[in-house]
Amino acid sequence: MGQLGSLRAVHQVLTTLARGYTNAQLVAEELFPIAPVDKEAVYIPVFGKDAFKNRSTERAIRAASNRINPDSRSNVAAVLVEHDLEYPIDVREEQESDFSEQEHAAMVVTEAIKLRLEKLAAILATTAGSYAAGSRVTLSGSSQFSHADCDPVTVFETGKEAIRTLTGKYPNKAVLGATTFAALKSNPALLERIKYSMKGVLTVELLQEILGIPKIVVGAAVSSNDAGTAMSDVWSDVAVLAFVPNGSMQSIYEPSYGYTLRKRGYPQVDQYTENGGKLQIVRCTDILLPKIVGADAGYLISDTCAPVAGL
């Protein structure tokens, strides 16, 4: 009986803390911005060329209105997934601590769920099967960014044009794996372009100017297995280009490469007690799903670096 918990009580302060928390190492929301939905099972539009058409809207006096002749609408079912993690605090720990054990617990569980989302989004965005054949490329040999003869600008321009041809828009976001960015920073062709710059070092800001992509971020997060014995990059040696609407909160009806569908009102942090009130449990719950809804608005560049010997 000592293990039975009390009734669940949402903690508004900790919930607000969790909702406002960000981690600079996590970049999934650049490709999959949060789009609130009211239900866990939803139908969302899959964006094709119809969403990006530049339509004739001029109308002469007494002429009929310009009517859209819609393409056949394509929708896909999406079922959100609950993510849940809890952290125990002994009452004696809370009494003796010099900091808020509750806030620490809320941050630990929030961070863990966000890292899980980052991993799921990275798997989705870096899987070749998520893209049509003309919207992905696998580099090898002298075409890899780590090769002295490679000019990465031509590789990125091909990707930009692939997105523009299919959607009428250039990509405004790019996510680079940490090893990809490291290879770009030492690439001779890029270093030649910046040799007269003040810094003489390729920064993300300089790369944005060279490639003509408004926002480039580096996915530097790492994760371990459950045993904590093996660490690996969440984003491997890849670059993902995408058109994604700007803004912090999105609508699933606005054309985009992808969205993170999140049930409205989440994440939530709640508390309950165990062991006769001696253990306080702080729990975070989020209900969401990262989803590619406009694959034509994305381009995947894989195997950007040659393998390091011995690894």
C-alpha positions in Angstrom: 0.0 0.0 0.0 2.9 2.3 0.6 3.6 2.6 -3.2 0.1 4.0 -4.0 0.3 7.6 -5.2 -2.0 10.5 -4.4 -4.3 12.2 -6.9 -2.5 14.0 -9.7 -2.1 17.8 -9.3 -0.8 19.9 -12.2 1.9 22.3 -10.9 1.4 25.6 -12.8 4.7 27.2 -11.8 6.7 24.1 -12.9 4.6 23.7 -16.0 5.3 27.4 -17.0 9.0 26.7 -16.3 9.0 23.6 -18.5 7.1 25.4 -21.4 9.6 28.2 -21.4 12.7 26.0 -21.3 15.0 25.9 -24.3 18.3 24.2 -25.0 20.6 25.8 -27.5 22.0 22.4 -28.5 18.5 21.2 -29.7 17.5 22.3 -33.2 14.6 20.0 -34.1 12.0 22.8 -33.9 13.9 24.7 -36.7 12.7 22.0 -39.1 9.6 21.0 -37.1 8.1 24.1 -35.5 5.4 23.6 -32.9 1.8 23.5 -34.2 -0.9 23.1 -31.5 -3.8 20.8 -32.2 -6.8 20.1 -30.2 -7.0 16.3 -30.4 -4.5 13.4 -30.3 -5.7 12.0 -33.6 -5.8 14.5 -36.5 -5.9 14.7 -40.2 -3.3 17.1 -41.6 -2.9 18.4 -45.2 0.1 17.1 -47.2 1.4 20.1 -49.1 2.0 19.7 -52.8 2.5 22.3 -55.6 -1.0 23.7 -55.1 0.0 25.2 -51.8 2.9 27.2 -53.4 1.2 28.5 -56.7 1.6 32.1 -57.6 -2.0 32.7 -58.8 -3.5 35.4 -61.0 -5.7 37.6 -58.8 -6.3 40.7 -61.0 -10.0 41.2 -61.8 -11.5 43.6 -64.4 -14.7 45.6 -63.8 -17.8 43.4 -63.9 -15.7 40.3 -64.5 -16.2 37.1 -62.6 -14.1 36.5 -59.6 -10.9 34.5 -60.0 -11.7 31.0 -58.7 -9.1 28.6 -57.6 -9.3 25.2 -59.3 -8.0 23.1 -56.4 -5.7 20.2 -56.9 -6.9 16.9 -55.4 -6.5 17.3 -51.7 -4.3 14.9 -49.9 -4.5 14.4 -46.1 -2.6 12.1 -43.8 -3.7 10.8 -40.5 -1.4 11.5 -37.5 -1.7 10.1 -34.0 0.1 11.9 -31.4 2.3 10.0 -28.9 2.4 10.6 -25.1 5.9 11.1 -23.7 6.1 10.8 -19.9 8.9 10.9 -17.4 9.0 11.3 -13.6 11.7 12.1 -11.0 11.5 11.1 -7.3 12.5 13.5 -4.5 12.8 12.4 -0.9 11.3 14.9 1.5 14.6 14.9 3.5 16.4 15.9 0.3 14.1 18.8 -0.3 14.6 20.0 3.3 18.4 19.8 3.2 18.9 21.1 -0.3 20.3 24.6 -1.0 18.3 24.9 -4.2 14.8 24.0 -5.4 14.8 20.2 -5.9 11.4 20.5 -7.6 12.7 22.9 -10.2 15.7 20.7 -10.7 13.5 17.7 -11.2 11.2 19.5 -13.6 14.2 20.5 -15.7 15.7 17.0 -15.8 12.5 15.4 -17.0 11.8 18.2 -19.5 15.3 18.0 -20.9 15.0 14.3 -21.3 11.7 14.5 -23.2 13.1 17.3 -25.4 16.1 15.2 -26.2 13.9 12.3 -27.2 12.0 14.6 -29.5 15.3 15.8 -31.0 16.3 12.2 -31.7 12.9 11.3 -33.3 13.0 14.4 -35.5 16.6 13.7 -36.5 15.7 10.1 -37.5 12.8 11.4 -39.6 14.7 14.2 -41.3 17.8 12.2 -42.1 16.0 9.0 -43.5 16.4 8.9 -47.3 13.0 7.3 -47.6 11.4 10.6 -46.4 12.3 12.3 -49.7 11.8 11.7 -53.4 14.8 10.7 -55.4 15.4 14.3 -56.7 15.3 15.7 -53.2 18.2 13.9 -51.8 21.9 13.2 -52.5 24.5 10.9 -51.0 28.0 12.3 -51.3 31.1 10.2 -51.8 34.8 10.7 -52.6 35.7 14.1 -54.0 32.1 15.3 -53.6 32.3 15.1 -49.8 32.8 18.3 -47.9 35.9 16.8 -46.2 37.6 16.3 -49.5 40.1 19.0 -50.7 38.6 19.2 -54.2 35.0 19.6 -53.1 33.2 22.9 -53.5 30.2 22.7 -51.0 28.5 25.7 -52.6 27.6 23.8 -55.7 26.1 21.0 -53.6 24.0 23.4 -51.6 22.9 25.3 -54.8 21.7 22.0 -56.2 19.6 21.4 -53.1 18.3 25.0 -53.1 17.2 24.8 -56.7 15.5 21.4 -56.2 13.3 23.0 -53.5 12.6 26.1 -55.6 11.7 24.0 -58.6 9.2 22.0 -56.7 7.7 24.7 -54.4 8.6 28.1 -55.9 10.4 29.0 -52.7 14.1 28.8 -51.6 14.9 27.1 -48.4 15.2 29.4 -45.4 16.6 26.9 -42.9 19.4 24.4 -42.8 20.4 22.0 -40.1 23.9 20.7 -40.1 25.3 17.8 -38.2 28.3 18.8 -36.0 30.7 16.7 -38.1 29.3 18.3 -41.2 30.0 21.8 -39.9 33.5 20.8 -38.8 34.2 19.6 -42.4 32.8 22.8 -43.8 35.0 24.9 -41.5 38.2 23.3 -42.9 37.0 23.0 -46.6 39.6 24.8 -48.9 37.0 26.2 -51.2 35.1 27.9 -48.4 38.3 29.1 -46.7 39.3 30.7 -50.0 36.0 32.6 -50.0 36.6 34.1 -46.5 40.4 34.5 -46.4 40.0 38.3 -46.5 37.3 38.4 -43.8 38.1 39.9 -40.4 37.9 36.6 -38.6 39.4 34.3 -41.1 37.4 31.5 -39.6 34.2 30.1 -41.1 31.3 31.0 -38.7 27.7 30.1 -39.1 27.0 33.7 -39.9 29.5 33.7 -42.7 28.2 30.4 -44.0 24.7 31.8 -44.1 26.0 34.7 -46.3 28.0 32.4 -48.6 25.1 29.9 -49.1 22.3 32.4 -49.2 20.3 30.6 -46.5 18.9 32.9 -43.9 19.2 30.6 -40.9 21.7 27.8 -40.4 21.9 25.9 -37.1 24.3 23.1 -36.0 22.8 20.0 -34.3 25.4 19.5 -31.7 23.4 17.4 -29.3 24.6 13.9 -28.3 22.8 11.1 -26.6 23.7 7.8 -24.9 22.3 4.4 -24.7 20.2 3.5 -21.6 23.3 2.2 -19.9 25.1 5.5 -20.4 28.1 3.7 -21.9 28.1 4.9 -25.5 27.6 8.5 -26.7 26.8 9.4 -30.3 25.7 12.4 -32.3 21.9 12.9 -32.6 22.5 14.5 -36.0 25.1 12.6 -38.0 27.1 13.8 -41.0 24.2 15.4 -42.8 22.7 18.7 -44.0 19.0 19.2 -44.2 17.7 22.2 -46.2 14.0 23.2 -45.8 11.5 25.9 -46.2 9.7 26.4 -42.9 7.4 29.4 -42.0 8.9 31.8 -39.5 7.3 32.3 -36.1 7.1 30.6 -32.8 3.6 29.1 -33.1 2.4 27.7 -36.4 -0.8 26.3 -38.0 -0.8 22.9 -39.7 -2.6 24.6 -42.7 0.4 26.8 -43.5 2.7 25.1 -46.1 5.9 23.9 -44.5 8.5 21.1 -44.7 7.4 19.8 -41.3 5.7 20.4 -38.0 5.7 19.1 -34.5 2.1 18.5 -33.8 1.5 19.1 -30.0 -1.7 18.7 -28.1 -2.8 22.1 -26.9 -2.0 22.8 -23.2 1.1 20.6 -23.1 3.7 20.0 -21.8 2.4 19.7 -18.2 4.3 19.1 -15.0 2.4 17.5 -12.1 3.2 16.2 -8.7 2.1 13.4 -6.5 3.4 11.6 -3.4 4.4 8.1 -2.5 5.5 6.0 0.4 3.2 7.7 2.9 4.2 11.2 1.7 7.9 10.6 2.1 8.5 10.7 -1.7 7.4 13.5 -3.9 7.2 12.7 -7.6 7.7 15.4 -10.2 6.4 14.3 -13.6 6.4 15.9 -17.1 4.0 14.8 -19.7 4.0 15.9 -23.4 1.8 14.7 -26.2 3.3 15.4 -29.6 4.5 14.0 -32.9 7.1 15.4 -35.4 5.8 15.0 -39.0 7.0 15.8 -42.5 4.0 17.4 -44.2 5.7 18.9 -47.3 8.7 16.7 -48.4 9.0 18.8 -51.6 10.1 21.7 -49.3 13.1 19.7 -48.0 16.4 18.4 -49.4 18.7 15.9 -47.7 22.5 15.8 -48.1 24.0 12.6 -46.6 27.5 11.3 -46.0 29.1 14.7 -46.1 32.3 13.6 -44.5 34.7 10.7 -45.1 34.8 8.2 -42.2 37.6 8.8 -39.7 40.1 6.0 -39.6 39.8 3.8 -36.6 36.3 4.7 -35.8 
